[in-house]
C-alpha cells in the first residue's frame, strides 16, 4: 500500500507494498515530522519504506526513512518487532544527522 499525505507542509510518502498501515503508525510518523521540524524547518518530504520479513504478525519489520531537505538527504534504516519503536529510533537517527549537518 502506498500513501501520500501532506502534514504540516511536509509530503509524507509511505511505500509499504501490501502492508496495511495502522493509524497508530501514521500518528507516530506525524510525531516524527514534528520532532524533525524542530531541528530544521525546511523539510520538504519524508519517504518511508516499510517491509515485513513474512506474513506473520510477529515477524521482524524493516523500515527505512529518507528526509527530503536541501542538500544531501539524510537516510536511516532499522528493523524490529514493532513499527512504532523502529520509527522513533529512526527519527532519532535522522535528528542526529540533521544536527551534524548544521555544524
C-alpha positions in Angstrom: 0.0 0.0 0.0 1.3 3.4 -0.9 0.1 6.6 0.8 0.9 10.1 0.0 -0.1 12.6 2.8 0.6 16.3 3.4 1.3 17.0 7.0 2.5 20.4 8.4 3.7 21.3 4.9 5.7 18.1 4.6 4.9 15.5 1.9 4.7 12.1 3.7 5.2 9.3 1.2 4.8 5.8 2.6 5.8 2.8 0.5 4.5 -0.3 2.2 3.8 -2.8 -0.5 0.8 -5.0 0.6 1.0 -3.9 4.3 -2.0 -2.2 5.7 -0.7 0.8 7.7 -2.3 1.2 11.1 -3.5 4.6 12.3 -1.0 4.4 15.2 1.9 4.2 12.7 0.6 7.3 10.8 0.3 9.2 14.2 3.9 8.1 15.0 5.1 9.4 11.6 3.3 12.7 12.3 5.1 12.9 15.6 8.4 12.2 13.8 7.8 15.1 11.4 7.0 17.4 14.3 10.3 16.4 16.1 12.4 16.8 12.9 10.9 20.2 12.1 12.1 21.5 15.4 15.6 20.8 14.2 15.2 22.1 10.7 12.1 23.8 9.3 12.8 23.5 5.5 11.9 19.8 5.3 10.1 19.1 2.1 9.3 15.4 2.4 9.7 12.2 4.4 9.7 9.0 2.5 9.1 5.8 4.5 9.8 2.3 3.2 8.1 -0.4 5.2 8.6 -4.1 4.7 7.8 -7.3 6.7 10.0 -10.4 6.6 7.0 -12.6 6.1 3.2 -12.5 6.6 3.4 -13.5 10.3 2.4 -10.6 12.6 5.4 -11.3 14.9 7.9 -11.3 12.1 10.6 -8.6 12.0 9.6 -5.3 10.4 12.1 -3.3 8.3 11.8 0.4 8.0 13.9 2.9 6.1 13.3 6.7 6.1 14.6 9.4 3.8 14.3 13.0 4.7 13.9 15.5 1.8 15.9 18.6 2.5 18.1 21.0 0.5 21.5 19.3 0.0 22.1 15.7 0.9 19.0 13.8 2.1 19.5 12.1 5.5 18.7 8.4 5.4 18.4 5.7 8.0 17.1 2.1 8.3 16.4 -0.3 11.0 14.4 -3.4 11.8 12.5 -4.6 14.9 9.4 -6.4 16.0 7.0 -3.3 16.2 6.6 -0.4 13.8 6.4 2.4 16.3 9.6 1.9 18.2 11.6 1.4 15.0 10.1 4.6 13.6 11.0 6.5 16.8 14.6 5.2 16.7 14.9 6.2 13.1 13.6 9.6 13.9 16.4 10.0 16.5 19.0 8.9 13.9 17.7 11.4 11.4 17.7 14.1 14.0 21.3 13.4 14.8 22.2 13.6 11.1 20.4 16.9 10.9 22.4 18.1 13.9 25.7 17.1 12.3 24.7 18.8 9.0 24.1 22.1 10.9 27.6 22.1 12.4 
